[in-house]
Structure formats: C-alpha cells, structure tokens
Amino acid sequence: MTNPAPSPLASFRVRVTKDHLVFSAAHFITIGDWCERLHGHNWRVAAEVAGPLDGNHFVVDFIALRDQLQKLVDELDHSLLVPMKHPDIQVNVAGEEVEIRFQKRRWVIPTDECRLLPIAQTTAELLAQYLAQTLCERMGAALKGQTSLRLDVEENFGQWAICELPLAGPVPDRLE
C-alpha cells in the first residue's frame, strides 16, 4: 500500500512543548515611573512551525526544533533578565558586576547571573519575540520554505504571550 499524497488543501504545523522547556528567571517591569519589585517566574515555552511538507514529508524536524529551543531555555535559566533597550533603565557592566538603575532604585548583580537582552522590557510578549527571532536565526536553513514560526511563553499558569513571525517574505527587524 502506498502513502497517499497530502491534500493540496491541507495545512501543516509542527508544535514542540515539553515539561523541561522551562526556565526559572527573575525580572521586573516598569510602567511609566513605577517599577515592579524584582520577582521571578518559571517561564514555560512552546514553539510551532507552519508550512508545507518537505521531500521527507516533514514540516521541520521535531528533534532539531526541540534541541534549539532547549538551548535557548538553558541560556536563560536561573538568571536575572535585563532589558538593554529600555529608555529609562541604565545598565553598567563593570567586570564581575552589572549595575542596573531606574530612577532612585539600584541593583548590583553578579555578571554571570544576568542575561542582557536586546529588548525594551522583560514582558512575556517581548520575551516571546526575542526567543522567536533567536530561534529563527539558529534554525536557519531548517526553516527554509516554511511560512511561520510561533513562540509561546507562559509566565504563569494559563497566562501566555505569543509571537508569530512570518518566515516567507520580509522578516520584521530584530526587536525594533
């Protein structure tokens, strides 16, 4: 018996979500001149790639997607997420310390415990965008021909932020 060809009307997506695709990280958010206390979450991530099947009848290799996502999660795990593009937050890296200032508040954190991210705020939305764009860069040719990549970040149980990037046509500028 031969495998039937996929229907021309069918659409395909591959989704990866695992219990271990979690990173524990601290952050804070500013709203106007107000700043949250430093606090943390167990952020959970999932990724989805949409597009046509390749010659092997895959959208994308599950294992490659999972492994790249795991590397990203591991890089952020047990750290303070620092927004480097916030207009009112000053960040000074001096040797083994990172000094962070917002108005009258000041934090000094060991450099190896910080992740300096090219984003304006450490909201779940911008973390989803950062992770989606970084995952696209790292997956490279494995995503060629696919139509979109979606990255979900769960900040708290049932509270997700989602960023979906087009993979065909012009890709939005990185975190601008």
DRENSE-453145 format. One record per residue (C-alpha): residue number from 1; residue in three letters; z, x, y. Coordinates in pm, 1 decimal, m for minus. Example, Ala and Ser with C-alpha at 12.3 -4.5 7.8 and 13.67 -1.06 7.14 Angstrom:
2
<rec pos="1" code="ALA" pz="780.0" px="1230.0" py="m450.0"/>
<rec pos="2" code="SER" pz="714.0" px="1367.0" py="m106.0"/>
//
This chain:
176
<rec pos="1" code="MET" pz="0.0" px="0.0" py="0.0"/>
<rec pos="2" code="THR" pz="m91.4" px="140.4" py="341.2"/>
<rec pos="3" code="ASN" pz="111.7" px="104.6" py="655.8"/>
<rec pos="4" code="PRO" pz="m41.8" px="m140.7" py="898.8"/>
<rec pos="5" code="ALA" pz="m134.5" px="m12.3" py="1243.0"/>
<rec pos="6" code="PRO" pz="106.7" px="m113.1" py="1517.1"/>
<rec pos="7" code="SER" pz="8.3" px="m424.4" py="1704.4"/>
<rec pos="8" code="PRO" pz="m162.5" px="m346.4" py="2035.8"/>
<rec pos="9" code="LEU" pz="80.8" px="m593.8" py="2192.9"/>
<rec pos="10" code="ALA" pz="390.0" px="m418.2" py="2058.3"/>
<rec pos="11" code="SER" pz="609.6" px="m208.9" py="2282.9"/>
<rec pos="12" code="PHE" pz="838.3" px="61.0" py="2151.8"/>
<rec pos="13" code="ARG" pz="1168.9" px="212.2" py="2262.2"/>
<rec pos="14" code="VAL" pz="1398.9" px="467.8" py="2107.5"/>
<rec pos="15" code="ARG" pz="1767.4" px="444.9" py="2200.0"/>
<rec pos="16" code="VAL" pz="2039.8" px="700.2" py="2128.1"/>
<rec pos="17" code="THR" pz="2406.3" px="613.8" py="2166.9"/>
<rec pos="18" code="LYS" pz="2683.1" px="776.2" py="1965.1"/>
<rec pos="19" code="ASP" pz="3061.6" px="776.3" py="1973.1"/>
<rec pos="20" code="HIS" pz="3055.6" px="1150.6" py="2050.7"/>
<rec pos="21" code="LEU" pz="2823.1" px="1118.6" py="2352.3"/>
<rec pos="22" code="VAL" pz="3126.5" px="1107.2" py="2579.9"/>
<rec pos="23" code="PHE" pz="3259.0" px="1341.3" py="2844.9"/>
<rec pos="24" code="SER" pz="3604.5" px="1334.1" py="2998.9"/>
<rec pos="25" code="ALA" pz="3584.4" px="1429.4" py="3364.4"/>
<rec pos="26" code="ALA" pz="3766.7" px="1382.5" py="3691.4"/>
<rec pos="27" code="HIS" pz="3609.9" px="1275.7" py="4020.0"/>
<rec pos="28" code="PHE" pz="3671.8" px="1099.2" py="4347.6"/>
<rec pos="29" code="ILE" pz="3457.8" px="876.6" py="4566.1"/>
<rec pos="30" code="THR" pz="3456.5" px="829.7" py="4941.3"/>
<rec pos="31" code="ILE" pz="3383.4" px="501.7" py="5116.3"/>
<rec pos="32" code="GLY" pz="3348.3" px="556.7" py="5488.1"/>
<rec pos="33" code="ASP" pz="3652.7" px="755.7" py="5597.2"/>
<rec pos="34" code="TRP" pz="3857.1" px="652.9" py="5291.7"/>
<rec pos="35" code="CYS" pz="3883.6" px="870.8" py="4980.8"/>
<rec pos="36" code="GLU" pz="3996.9" px="773.1" py="4632.8"/>
<rec pos="37" code="ARG" pz="4265.5" px="972.3" py="4458.9"/>
<rec pos="38" code="LEU" pz="4142.3" px="1229.8" py="4214.6"/>
<rec pos="39" code="HIS" pz="4119.7" px="1049.8" py="3879.3"/>
<rec pos="40" code="GLY" pz="3927.8" px="1066.4" py="3554.6"/>
<rec pos="41" code="HIS" pz="3726.5" px="867.0" py="3305.8"/>
<rec pos="42" code="ASN" pz="3595.6" px="900.3" py="2955.7"/>
<rec pos="43" code="TRP" pz="3230.6" px="856.5" py="3053.5"/>
<rec pos="44" code="ARG" pz="3001.1" px="739.8" py="2772.8"/>
<rec pos="45" code="VAL" pz="2625.6" px="790.9" py="2784.9"/>
<rec pos="46" code="ALA" pz="2319.9" px="649.9" py="2612.4"/>
<rec pos="47" code="ALA" pz="1951.2" px="727.6" py="2655.5"/>
<rec pos="48" code="GLU" pz="1637.8" px="528.1" py="2587.0"/>
<rec pos="49" code="VAL" pz="1273.8" px="637.6" py="2594.1"/>
<rec pos="50" code="ALA" pz="991.4" px="382.0" py="2608.8"/>
<rec pos="51" code="GLY" pz="626.1" px="439.9" py="2536.4"/>
<rec pos="52" code="PRO" pz="352.4" px="442.7" py="2277.4"/>
<rec pos="53" code="LEU" pz="383.6" px="585.2" py="1929.9"/>
<rec pos="54" code="ASP" pz="254.7" px="937.2" py="1876.3"/>
<rec pos="55" code="GLY" pz="47.6" px="1059.7" py="1582.2"/>
<rec pos="56" code="ASN" pz="360.5" px="1058.8" py="1363.8"/>
<rec pos="57" code="HIS" pz="445.5" px="701.0" py="1470.2"/>
<rec pos="58" code="PHE" pz="739.9" px="816.2" py="1684.5"/>
<rec pos="59" code="VAL" pz="814.0" px="739.6" py="2047.3"/>
<rec pos="60" code="VAL" pz="1027.8" px="1053.3" py="2057.6"/>
<rec pos="61" code="ASP" pz="1228.5" px="1247.1" py="1801.6"/>
<rec pos="62" code="PHE" pz="1577.7" px="1091.4" py="1781.0"/>
<rec pos="63" code="ILE" pz="1734.8" px="1425.2" py="1693.5"/>
<rec pos="64" code="ALA" pz="1582.6" px="1614.0" py="1988.6"/>
<rec pos="65" code="LEU" pz="1691.1" px="1337.3" py="2228.4"/>
<rec pos="66" code="ARG" pz="2042.1" px="1326.6" py="2081.5"/>
<rec pos="67" code="ASP" pz="2083.0" px="1704.4" py="2088.4"/>
<rec pos="68" code="GLN" pz="1972.9" px="1741.1" py="2451.4"/>
<rec pos="69" code="LEU" pz="2199.7" px="1454.0" py="2554.2"/>
<rec pos="70" code="GLN" pz="2490.0" px="1617.2" py="2368.9"/>
<rec pos="71" code="LYS" pz="2432.2" px="1945.0" py="2555.9"/>
<rec pos="72" code="LEU" pz="2447.3" px="1761.6" py="2889.6"/>
<rec pos="73" code="VAL" pz="2766.2" px="1580.5" py="2791.2"/>
<rec pos="74" code="ASP" pz="2925.8" px="1905.1" py="2673.5"/>
<rec pos="75" code="GLU" pz="2846.2" px="2074.5" py="3006.9"/>
<rec pos="76" code="LEU" pz="3037.6" px="1806.3" py="3199.7"/>
<rec pos="77" code="ASP" pz="3329.1" px="1763.8" py="2958.7"/>
<rec pos="78" code="HIS" pz="3681.7" px="1841.0" py="3083.0"/>
<rec pos="79" code="SER" pz="3581.5" px="1923.3" py="3437.7"/>
<rec pos="80" code="LEU" pz="3601.5" px="1803.0" py="3795.8"/>
<rec pos="81" code="LEU" pz="3267.8" px="1661.8" py="3912.7"/>
<rec pos="82" code="VAL" pz="3199.7" px="1784.8" py="4266.1"/>
<rec pos="83" code="PRO" pz="2925.8" px="1627.1" py="4482.6"/>
<rec pos="84" code="MET" pz="2746.5" px="1908.6" py="4664.8"/>
<rec pos="85" code="LYS" pz="2523.2" px="1686.3" py="4882.2"/>
<rec pos="86" code="HIS" pz="2792.2" px="1469.0" py="5040.2"/>
<rec pos="87" code="PRO" pz="2754.2" px="1495.3" py="5419.0"/>
<rec pos="88" code="ASP" pz="3131.6" px="1488.7" py="5484.7"/>
<rec pos="89" code="ILE" pz="3266.5" px="1693.6" py="5194.6"/>
<rec pos="90" code="GLN" pz="3287.6" px="2068.9" py="5245.0"/>
<rec pos="91" code="VAL" pz="3275.4" px="2283.1" py="4932.1"/>
<rec pos="92" code="ASN" pz="3351.5" px="2654.3" py="4943.4"/>
<rec pos="93" code="VAL" pz="3316.5" px="2862.3" py="4627.8"/>
<rec pos="94" code="ALA" pz="3516.2" px="3184.7" py="4659.1"/>
<rec pos="95" code="GLY" pz="3546.0" px="3392.0" py="4344.7"/>
<rec pos="96" code="GLU" pz="3753.1" px="3205.7" py="4090.9"/>
<rec pos="97" code="GLU" pz="3832.7" px="2909.0" py="4316.5"/>
<rec pos="98" code="VAL" pz="3649.4" px="2611.8" py="4457.1"/>
<rec pos="99" code="GLU" pz="3795.0" px="2467.7" py="4775.6"/>
<rec pos="100" code="ILE" pz="3698.6" px="2106.3" py="4846.9"/>
<rec pos="101" code="ARG" pz="3776.7" px="1938.2" py="5180.0"/>
<rec pos="102" code="PHE" pz="3736.0" px="1582.4" py="5301.3"/>
<rec pos="103" code="GLN" pz="3894.1" px="1506.7" py="5637.2"/>
<rec pos="104" code="LYS" pz="4264.5" px="1603.0" py="5601.8"/>
<rec pos="105" code="ARG" pz="4252.0" px="1626.9" py="5223.4"/>
<rec pos="106" code="ARG" pz="4209.9" px="1957.6" py="5041.4"/>
<rec pos="107" code="TRP" pz="4181.6" px="2051.8" py="4676.0"/>
<rec pos="108" code="VAL" pz="4163.8" px="2401.9" py="4525.6"/>
<rec pos="109" code="ILE" pz="4037.3" px="2406.8" py="4168.3"/>
<rec pos="110" code="PRO" pz="3950.4" px="2696.3" py="3934.2"/>
<rec pos="111" code="THR" pz="3573.8" px="2754.0" py="3946.6"/>
<rec pos="112" code="ASP" pz="3530.5" px="2723.8" py="3570.7"/>
<rec pos="113" code="GLU" pz="3687.5" px="2376.4" py="3579.4"/>
<rec pos="114" code="CYS" pz="3436.3" px="2240.4" py="3834.2"/>
<rec pos="115" code="ARG" pz="3081.6" px="2117.3" py="3788.7"/>
<rec pos="116" code="LEU" pz="2899.4" px="2145.6" py="4119.6"/>
<rec pos="117" code="LEU" pz="2642.0" px="1867.9" py="4106.0"/>
<rec pos="118" code="PRO" pz="2339.0" px="1821.1" py="4334.9"/>
<rec pos="119" code="ILE" pz="2438.2" px="1464.5" py="4425.0"/>
<rec pos="120" code="ALA" pz="2588.7" px="1290.2" py="4729.2"/>
<rec pos="121" code="GLN" pz="2865.3" px="1103.6" py="4543.1"/>
<rec pos="122" code="THR" pz="3002.2" px="1111.4" py="4190.4"/>
<rec pos="123" code="THR" pz="2935.9" px="742.2" py="4136.7"/>
<rec pos="124" code="ALA" pz="2828.8" px="627.2" py="3792.3"/>
<rec pos="125" code="GLU" pz="2489.8" px="540.5" py="3944.6"/>
<rec pos="126" code="LEU" pz="2422.9" px="890.1" py="4076.3"/>
<rec pos="127" code="LEU" pz="2560.8" px="1048.8" py="3759.6"/>
<rec pos="128" code="ALA" pz="2312.2" px="835.2" py="3563.0"/>
<rec pos="129" code="GLN" pz="2030.4" px="957.8" py="3787.9"/>
<rec pos="130" code="TYR" pz="2142.3" px="1321.6" py="3761.9"/>
<rec pos="131" code="LEU" pz="2164.3" px="1300.2" py="3383.0"/>
<rec pos="132" code="ALA" pz="1828.6" px="1118.3" py="3354.6"/>
<rec pos="133" code="GLN" pz="1646.5" px="1373.8" py="3568.8"/>
<rec pos="134" code="THR" pz="1810.4" px="1668.8" py="3394.3"/>
<rec pos="135" code="LEU" pz="1731.1" px="1520.0" py="3052.9"/>
<rec pos="136" code="CYS" pz="1365.2" px="1473.1" py="3158.1"/>
<rec pos="137" code="GLU" pz="1345.2" px="1836.6" py="3266.5"/>
<rec pos="138" code="ARG" pz="1499.0" px="1962.4" py="2944.3"/>
<rec pos="139" code="MET" pz="1295.4" px="1739.1" py="2712.6"/>
<rec pos="140" code="GLY" pz="973.5" px="1848.2" py="2886.5"/>
<rec pos="141" code="ALA" pz="666.7" px="1813.9" py="2665.7"/>
<rec pos="142" code="ALA" pz="854.8" px="1598.0" py="2413.3"/>
<rec pos="143" code="LEU" pz="831.5" px="1312.8" py="2667.4"/>
<rec pos="144" code="LYS" pz="460.6" px="1360.7" py="2740.7"/>
<rec pos="145" code="GLY" pz="274.1" px="1031.7" py="2723.1"/>
<rec pos="146" code="GLN" pz="586.7" px="816.1" py="2733.0"/>
<rec pos="147" code="THR" pz="635.4" px="554.8" py="3005.3"/>
<rec pos="148" code="SER" pz="1005.0" px="565.0" py="3098.6"/>
<rec pos="149" code="LEU" pz="1343.2" px="718.3" py="3034.2"/>
<rec pos="150" code="ARG" pz="1657.4" px="513.8" py="3084.7"/>
<rec pos="151" code="LEU" pz="2002.3" px="670.9" py="3107.5"/>
<rec pos="152" code="ASP" pz="2316.9" px="457.6" py="3087.3"/>
<rec pos="153" code="VAL" pz="2659.7" px="581.2" py="3198.0"/>
<rec pos="154" code="GLU" pz="2969.9" px="380.5" py="3111.3"/>
<rec pos="155" code="GLU" pz="3255.1" px="459.2" py="3348.8"/>
<rec pos="156" code="ASN" pz="3498.4" px="215.3" py="3193.7"/>
<rec pos="157" code="PHE" pz="3468.1" px="m23.9" py="2901.3"/>
<rec pos="158" code="GLY" pz="3192.4" px="m271.8" py="2983.5"/>
<rec pos="159" code="GLN" pz="3108.7" px="m113.1" py="3322.7"/>
<rec pos="160" code="TRP" pz="2770.2" px="60.0" py="3304.3"/>
<rec pos="161" code="ALA" pz="2541.8" px="216.6" py="3562.2"/>
<rec pos="162" code="ILE" pz="2178.6" px="253.1" py="3459.4"/>
<rec pos="163" code="CYS" pz="1899.5" px="471.4" py="3594.9"/>
<rec pos="164" code="GLU" pz="1545.8" px="423.8" py="3469.4"/>
<rec pos="165" code="LEU" pz="1284.6" px="683.6" py="3560.9"/>
<rec pos="166" code="PRO" pz="909.9" px="640.1" py="3519.8"/>
<rec pos="167" code="LEU" pz="751.3" px="910.5" py="3308.6"/>
<rec pos="168" code="ALA" pz="390.0" px="816.2" py="3383.1"/>
<rec pos="169" code="GLY" pz="258.6" px="868.0" py="3732.9"/>
<rec pos="170" code="PRO" pz="457.3" px="1028.2" py="4013.5"/>
<rec pos="171" code="VAL" pz="819.8" px="1101.3" py="3930.5"/>
<rec pos="172" code="PRO" pz="1070.8" px="1043.5" py="4212.6"/>
<rec pos="173" code="ASP" pz="1201.5" px="1356.5" py="4385.7"/>
<rec pos="174" code="ARG" pz="1507.0" px="1505.1" py="4226.0"/>
<rec pos="175" code="LEU" pz="1822.3" px="1337.8" py="4356.8"/>
<rec pos="176" code="GLU" pz="1697.5" px="1289.7" py="4710.5"/>
//
